[in-house]
Amino acid sequence: ERRCGHVKSPLHGIPILIKDNIDTADSMSTTAGSLALEGSIARQDAGVVTKLRTAGAVVLGKTNLTEWAGMRSLRSCSGWSSRGGQTRNPYVLDRSPDGSSSGSAVAAAAGYCAAAIGTETDGSIILPASFNGVVGIKPTVGLVSRSGIIPISHSQDTAGPLARTVSDAALVL
């Protein structure tokens, strides 16, 4: 499509990964990292996924997260889920990847995608970004649609990009 001059946006053809608490209306489950939701297929894309697909971004898959975005217990391990196991910091495997969007941060840091989408209530984008050497943006609540996201807090959660550069993160936002 790009070779033929049919470019929808700067994101057209760009590979993006999506945190597994964000709905995608395809064959991928949306599980929030929990085996309890294994096989749960969304009927429609989350608002943020609709925008990405409309822009021509290619949704490659889902990223691991701290199960239930960290709300399974007060002693949950950052980046661990029963569905995906332990997310590893790509630079130092025995160090924490931190935050519930750790899978998205690690995927961007390791070059698995040009950018990934995470969600944040209180540090779940910005902390894994800092621990894994990428840029994370937590948008102002309301800037990005929260439809189709399994939330912790309906009043605080928002989706945002994680990428290797400020310009890439800003472009995705």
C-alpha positions as CSV (number, residue, x, y, z in Angstrom):
1,E,0.0,0.0,0.0
2,R,2.8,2.4,0.8
3,R,4.6,1.6,-2.4
4,C,1.4,2.5,-4.3
5,G,1.1,5.8,-2.5
6,H,-1.8,4.8,-0.3
7,V,-0.5,6.0,3.0
8,K,-3.1,6.4,5.7
9,S,-0.9,8.0,8.3
10,P,2.7,8.0,9.5
11,L,1.7,4.8,11.4
12,H,0.7,2.9,8.3
13,G,2.4,-0.5,8.3
14,I,4.1,0.1,11.6
15,P,4.1,-3.0,14.0
16,I,2.5,-2.3,17.3
17,L,1.9,-4.6,20.3
18,I,-1.0,-4.2,22.7
19,K,-1.1,-4.9,26.5
20,D,-3.3,-7.9,27.2
21,N,-6.0,-5.9,29.1
22,I,-7.0,-4.1,25.9
23,D,-9.6,-5.6,23.7
24,T,-8.8,-6.6,20.1
25,A,-11.6,-8.0,18.0
26,D,-9.7,-10.8,16.4
27,S,-8.5,-14.2,17.4
28,M,-6.4,-12.9,20.3
29,S,-7.8,-13.4,23.8
30,T,-8.0,-10.4,26.2
31,T,-7.2,-11.9,29.5
32,A,-5.6,-9.3,31.8
33,G,-2.9,-12.0,32.2
34,S,-5.3,-14.3,34.0
35,L,-6.0,-17.9,33.1
36,A,-9.6,-17.2,34.3
37,L,-10.2,-15.2,31.1
38,E,-8.3,-17.5,28.7
39,G,-10.2,-17.7,25.5
40,S,-12.1,-14.5,26.1
41,I,-12.5,-12.9,22.7
42,A,-13.7,-9.3,22.4
43,R,-16.6,-8.4,20.1
44,Q,-15.0,-5.1,19.1
45,D,-11.7,-3.4,19.3
46,A,-11.0,-1.0,22.2
47,G,-11.1,2.6,21.2
48,V,-7.3,2.9,21.1
49,V,-7.0,-0.2,18.9
50,T,-9.7,1.2,16.5
51,K,-7.7,4.4,16.1
52,L,-4.4,2.5,15.5
53,R,-6.0,0.2,12.9
54,T,-7.6,3.2,11.2
55,A,-4.2,4.8,11.0
56,G,-2.9,1.6,9.3
57,A,-0.8,0.3,12.3
58,V,-0.4,-3.4,12.3
59,V,-1.4,-5.0,15.6
60,L,1.1,-7.9,16.0
61,G,-0.1,-9.4,19.3
62,K,-0.6,-8.9,23.0
63,T,2.0,-8.3,25.7
64,N,2.3,-9.8,29.1
65,L,1.4,-7.8,32.1
66,T,1.3,-8.0,35.9
67,E,-1.8,-10.1,36.3
68,W,-5.0,-8.0,36.6
69,A,-2.7,-5.0,36.2
70,G,-1.4,-5.6,39.7
71,M,-4.7,-5.9,41.5
72,R,-4.5,-9.6,42.3
73,S,-2.8,-9.1,45.7
74,L,-0.7,-6.6,47.7
75,R,2.3,-8.8,47.2
76,S,2.1,-9.5,43.4
77,C,5.4,-9.7,41.5
78,S,5.8,-7.0,38.8
79,G,5.5,-8.4,35.4
80,W,4.2,-11.8,36.4
81,S,0.9,-13.4,35.2
82,S,-0.5,-16.9,35.3
83,R,-0.9,-16.7,31.6
84,G,2.4,-15.4,30.5
85,G,4.8,-16.1,33.4
86,Q,7.5,-13.6,34.4
87,T,8.4,-10.8,32.1
88,R,12.1,-10.2,32.1
89,N,14.0,-6.9,31.8
90,P,15.8,-7.3,28.4
91,Y,19.0,-5.7,29.7
92,V,19.5,-7.5,33.0
93,L,17.3,-10.6,33.1
94,D,17.3,-11.0,36.9
95,R,16.1,-7.4,37.5
96,S,12.5,-6.3,37.7
97,P,10.9,-5.0,34.5
98,D,8.5,-3.1,36.9
99,G,4.9,-2.0,36.4
100,S,1.9,-3.7,35.0
101,S,2.8,-2.6,31.4
102,S,6.2,-4.3,31.7
103,G,5.5,-6.5,28.8
104,S,4.8,-3.5,26.5
105,A,8.0,-1.7,27.8
106,V,10.2,-4.8,27.3
107,A,8.8,-5.5,23.8
108,A,9.6,-1.9,22.7
109,A,13.1,-2.1,24.4
110,A,13.9,-5.4,22.8
111,G,12.8,-4.2,19.4
112,Y,9.9,-6.7,19.0
113,C,7.8,-3.7,17.7
114,A,8.2,-0.1,16.8
115,A,5.9,0.8,19.8
116,A,3.6,-0.8,22.2
117,I,0.5,0.3,24.1
118,G,0.3,0.0,27.9
119,T,-2.2,1.2,30.4
120,E,-1.6,3.1,33.6
121,T,-3.5,3.9,36.8
122,D,-0.5,4.9,38.9
123,G,2.9,4.2,37.4
124,S,2.2,1.3,35.1
125,I,3.5,3.1,32.0
126,I,6.1,5.4,33.3
127,L,7.8,3.0,35.7
128,P,8.4,0.1,33.3
129,A,9.5,2.7,30.7
130,S,12.2,3.9,33.1
131,F,13.3,0.4,34.2
132,N,13.6,-0.8,30.6
133,G,15.1,2.3,29.0
134,V,12.2,3.4,26.8
135,V,9.9,6.4,26.6
136,G,6.4,6.0,28.1
137,I,3.6,8.6,28.0
138,K,0.7,8.5,30.3
139,P,-1.8,10.8,28.6
140,T,-4.2,13.0,30.5
141,V,-7.2,11.0,31.4
142,G,-9.8,11.5,28.7
143,L,-7.3,12.2,25.9
144,V,-7.4,8.5,24.8
145,S,-10.6,6.4,24.8
146,R,-10.8,4.0,27.7
147,S,-13.5,1.8,26.0
148,G,-12.5,-1.8,25.8
149,I,-9.9,-1.7,28.6
150,I,-10.1,-3.9,31.6
151,P,-9.5,-1.2,34.3
152,I,-8.3,-0.9,37.8
153,S,-9.9,2.5,38.2
154,H,-12.6,3.9,35.9
155,S,-11.5,7.5,36.9
156,Q,-7.7,7.1,36.5
157,D,-6.8,4.5,33.9
158,T,-5.6,5.6,30.5
159,A,-3.8,3.9,27.6
160,G,-0.5,5.3,26.3
161,P,2.5,4.5,24.1
162,L,5.9,3.0,25.0
163,A,8.6,3.3,22.3
164,R,12.4,3.7,22.0
165,T,12.3,7.4,21.2
166,V,10.4,10.5,22.2
167,S,9.4,11.1,18.6
168,D,8.1,7.6,18.1
169,A,6.0,7.7,21.4
170,A,4.6,11.1,20.4
171,L,3.7,9.9,17.0
172,V,1.8,7.0,18.4
173,L,0.0,9.2,20.9
